[in-house]
Amino acid sequence: MKALIHDLVGRLRGFVEQDDKGLLVVEANDASNGLLIKMLDTIDQEGADVHWAFADDFGNAITFVDAVAYRVYVRRELANKALAKEAKPPWPDLPREASDRSNPPVQRMRALMLYARDLIPDLETMHLVWVLFPASIADPAGYRAFVLELMTHEFPVWFHHMRVLVRDDVARPALRDVASVMHAADWCAPPLGPDDIRKALEDEAANKNLPLDERVQAVLTLAGIDYAHARLPAALEKYRLASRYYAKTHQHALHALAINGMGEVYARGGDAESARRHFESALTPALYRLGQESDPGRVDAAPVLLNVSLNLGNLYLSQRRWSEAGSYYERARDIAHSMRNVHVKIQCIENIGACHYELAQYPEAAMAWDEGTALARAVQAEEHLRALLERQRAAYDKVGATDRRDAIEAELRNLGPSGSRS
């Protein structure tokens, strides 16, 4: 796996550093999209170029550009807060051309790209690397038309000093011919299919010339793959092997991760008691690691502790043990907050409210869901917002707050049916 990643990072880095092509289409499945973005993060951290990466779903060109424009806006807001603390000039406002939804999507996207490029202080030594890797592509034909129109150019090219990377879906490819229909474009299909990744990991785990840490890391990843494909005995064996190794080498976060994996296997197999014991056992090394305050690397335990807390909350929720479930969701909410994982925080808040509701603690449920709806509005998480509003409506019915319930009814009507935009 390490060799596979090394080769692919080299391919992506080569595209960014060359001067003949402006567009690279990378064909990948939905599952490997995150891995590709992480590889680009590695290149970003190592080089001087400025990377902007977007992984929002492509339903259609309009909503996709809306999502990109919002993320550019958020990045500008965060940058300006940091610049203000240093008494430095702020980034300029986003161009009206980009924010005006009456403009064609391609025109808006180009305006955003040019805005980002104009922020670069030295275009002689730096490029803008613009990455459009949608997590899913619902309309391949619309996606193809959008990308081809976006990158259409005359000389001099409008995307000078830019390197544009675009994802294509291996299951429903739309851009395989891009190199033949467009000048200054290239295409590649890295070996990131499930069979490719599994073989690379198996080779790494079996390679006696590699450090033992790398081999066990491959085993841990293979355990996750086995679990995802319901090969539960194989997953349990690999998680157990990794757990023993990480316990002996005092790698507490990875030890917790392996024990948690065993708990997930037991939970999926219907053994709730064994799942509970393993989830609770995973808390010990995770909390110990997080408590090593003198080591900045201790933050590696936070995502593990979040996952363990969610697993315990979900387990107790399935058993209708509302108080215990609520306690673990509260812990998960606090961890998600510290990690700035807004969507997981909203999910935790929704479940905290559900636990209060089942305990007939209706005012507490409404209060939790009030917090959740405020957060969902702030980050424009429409589906989260709809679910929370529907729960709030039930809580306000219970406490007789008809004015609040009527206001929620109005907001739900304004949102429209699930999956639509008002």
N, C-alpha and C positions, 0 to 999 in steps of 0.2 A: 504493500500500500504506500509506503514511504517513497519507494522508487517511482510508482505511478504518479503520485502527487508532485514529486520533484520534476518529472518530465513535463507535466502539464503546466506547472508554474513557470517553467522555462519557456514553454510555448506562448503563454499569455504575456510574459515579460518581453519576449522577443517582439510581439506585435506592438506593445506600448512603445518600445524603444526605436522601432524602425520608422522610416519616413515615406514609404511608398503607398501604404494603405491607410485609409481612414476608418474603415469599418471591418470588424471581424464578427461573423455569426458563429456562435458556439452551440452546437446541437447537444441537448442534454434532457434527461427525463426530470419530472417534478422532484423526485427524491434527491437527486444529486445537485439541484440548483443551489442549495445552501452551501454545499461543499465548494462549489465554484466561487461563490461570493467570498467565502473564507480565504480561498487561495488569492483572490484579488486583494483582500485586506492585507495579506502578507506582502504582496508587491507594493501596496500603498505605503506600508510602514517602512519598507526598505528603500524606497525611491523618493525623488523630489517632486514627482508629478502630483497633481491634485485629483483625487478620485471622488466622484459622486455616484453612488450605486442605489438602484431602485429595484425592489422586488415585489411590487404590488401586482395583484391579479390583473390580467388584461381581459376585461369583459368586452369593452369596446374602446375605441380611441379616445372618446371624450372623457369617460370616467378614469381611464388610465392617466391621461394628462392632468386631470383634476388631482389625482393622488400624488403625482410627481410635483405639481405646483405647490401642494400643501406641504410636502416634505422639504422643498426648497425654502418655503416660508419659515418653517420651524427651524431649519438650520440657520437661517439668517437671524431669527430672534435669539437663538442661543449664542451665536457668534457675537451679536451686538451687546448682549449682557456681559460677556467676557471682555469685550473691547472697552466697554464703559468703565469697568473696574480698573483697567490699565490706562484710562484717560486717552484712548486712541480713537481715531475717527471711525464711525460705524459703517457697515456695508450700506450701499444705497438701497432705496426701495426697489421692489420687484417691478419690472416694466409692466405698464398697463396692458401691453400687447399679450403678455403671458397670463394675466389674471382675468381678462375679458373672455367669458365663456361663449360669446357670440363669434369669436374668431375661430377659424379652422384649427383642429387639434395640432396639425403639423406646424402651423405658424406659431402657436403657443409654445410648443416644445422647443422649437428653434430659438425663440426668445429666451427661454429659460437656460438653454445651453450657452448662448452668447453672454447672458448675464453672468453665469458661473465662470466663463472664460475671462471676462473682463476683470474679475476679482484677482486673477493671477498676477503677481507683481513682475515677473520676468518671463515673458513668453519665448525668449531666445533659449532658455535652458529648461523650461517646464512645459508640460502638456496638461490639458484638461482630459481626464479619462472619464467618459460618461458611460455608465453601465446600466443597461435596461435588461434585467433578467427577471421577467415576471414569474411569480410562483406558479401560475397556471395561465394557460392561453385558451380561452373559451371560443374564440373566433379566429381560427388560423388564417382565413382569407382576409379578414379585416386587419389582422396583425401584419400580414405580408404587405398589403396596400399601404399601411401606415409607415412601416419601416422603409419601403422603397421610396415613397414620396419624401419622407424625412431626409433621406440621404441623397436624393437627386441633386445634382449640382452642375454648374458650368464653371469655367475657369475665369478668375481664380475661385477656388472652392470656398464655400461659405464656412466650412468647418475647419479652417486652417488652425493648426496648433491643437487639434482635438484628436483623440482616439476613442472611437465609439465601439463598444462591445454590446452585442445583442444576443439574447438567448432564443433558440428555436426549439420546438418540442419534438423529441425523437419519435414520439408516438404519432404525432400528426405534423410532420415537417412542412413548413411553408416557404423556406428560404434556402433550400439546398442548392439552387441554381444561382445564388446571388453573385458569385464570382464571374459568371458568364453574362449576366444581364446588367451588371453595374461596374463601372470603372472604379478602381481604388478600393475594392472590396474583396474579402477573403472569407473562407468557411472552414470549420474544423469540427470533427466529431470525436471528442476524447473518449477513451475506453472507460466509461463510468457507469456502465450497466450493472445490474445486480450480480451477474456471473463474473464480470471483470473484477469488481470490488472484492467479492468473496474469494476468488482465486488469489488475488494479490495479498489479501490478509492471511489466507492459509499458508501461502509461501513464506510470508514474513514470520508467522508463528513457528514454522518448522525450520527456519534458517538458524542453524547453530552458530553461525558466525556473527549474528546480531547480538547486541546487549540484551540481557534477559528482560530488562524493563520494556524494551520495544516489542519483544515477543509476547509478553503478557498483555501489553496494551492491545495487540492484535487479537489475542484470545478474548479480551473483554469486549472488543467491538464485534467479534464474531458471535459472542453470546447475545448481544443485542439484535443481531440479524436473525439468529435462530429464534429468538423470542418473537420477533415481528412476523416470522413465518410459522408460528405455532409449533416449532420443534422444541417443545418444552423440556424433555429430558436432556437433550443436547445443550440447551441454554443453561439449565440448572448446573450441569457438570462444569461448564466453562466458567460460570459465575462463581462457583465454589472454588475452583482452582485459582481464579484471580483473587478471590477474597483471602485465601490462605497466604498467597504471595504478598499481598499488600499489607496484611497484618504483620507478617514477619519483617517487612522492610519499613514499617511505621509510616506508610503513605496513607494517612488517615482519610483524606477526602476520597481517594480511589477505593480504599477499603469499604467506606460507607456506600459508595456507588455500587460496588459488587454485591454487598449484602442486600441493598435495596432491590437490585436486579433479581436476586433470589426470591425476595418477597413478592415481586411482581409476577414471577413464574408461578408461585404457589397461589396467588390470588386468581390468576387466569385459569389455573387448574381446579379451582373451586375449594381449595384448602384455606379457608379464611383464617383459622387459628395460626397455622404456620406462617401465613402472610403477615399477620399482626406481629408475631414474635420477631420476624426478620426486619420488618419496618422499624419496630421499636429498638432493635439491636443496632440498626444503622444510625440511629440518632446519636449514640455514644461517640463513635469516631468523628462524625460530622461536627458535633458540638465542640469536641476537644480541639479539632483543627481550627474551627472558627474562633476559639478562645485563645489561640496563640498570637496575642496582640503584638508581640515584637517582630512578627514575620508578616511583611506585606502580602506574601503569597497566600495567606490564610483565606483570602476571599474565594479561593477555588472551592471551598466547602459550601458557599452560599447556594449555588444552584442545586447541589446535592440535597442540602437540608430543605430547600424549597420543594423538591420532588418528593422527598420522604414525607414531609408534612402534608402535602396534597394527597399522597397515597393513603396515609392514615385517616385524613378527613373523609376521603371517598369511601374507604372501607367502613368506617363507623356510620357514615351516611346510609350506605347500603343496608346496614343492620338496624337502621332507625334509632341509633344511639345519638340523639341530637346534640346533647351537651358536649360529649367527647368530640364529635365531628366539628362543632362550632369552635372549640378550643384550637384544634389543629388548623382550621381554616384561618383563624385569627393570626396564628403564628405564620402561616404561609403568606397572608396578606402583608404582614410587616416585612417579611423577607423580600417579597416582590417589590414593595415600596423602596427598600434599600437598594435593590438592583435596578430600579427605574423600569420595571416590567409592568407597564400600565395595564395591559390586557389581562394578564394573570391576576393582578390586583383586583380588577373589576370582577373577574370570575369568582375570586375568593369572597368578595363583599356580597355578591349575589347569594352564594351558599351560606354565608353567615346569617343573612337575613332569612333564608329558607329554614335554617335550624331554629331561629327565634320563632318563626311563624308556626312551625310544627309543635313548639312548646307553648303555643298560645300566648307568646310574648309579642303581641301585635304592634305596640308602639316601638319596641326595639327593632322589630323587623322593618317597619316603615323607615326608621331612622337610618338603618344600614343601607336600605335601598335608595334613600335620599342621597347618601354619600356616593353610591354607585352611579346613579343617574347623572349627578353633577360631573363626575369624572368622565363618564361616557360622552356627555355633551362636549366636554373640553377637548377630547381627542377625536371627536367625530366618529365614535364607534357606534354606528347606527344599529347594528343587530344587537349588541349588548344593551343599548339604550332601550330598544323595543322590549326586550325580555324583562328588563328591570321595571319599566313602566307598567307592564302587565302584572308583574308581581305587586308593585305598589298599589295598583288599583284594588287588588284583593285585600291588601292590608288596610287600606282606608275604608273599604266596605266594612271590615270587622270593627273598626273603631268609630264608625259613623261620621267620618270626616268627608261629607258629601262634596264640599267645595273643592277640596284637594282631589277627590276622585274625578270630578267633572273636568278639572284642569288637565288631569292626566288623559282622560278620554279625548279631549281636544288635541293634545299633543300627539297621541297615537294616530288620530285621523290625519293629522298633518304629515306624519311620517309615511303614511300609506301602507300597503301590504308588504310583507317581508320580501326583501330583494329588490324593491323599487326605490326610486328617489322622487321626492316631491319637487 
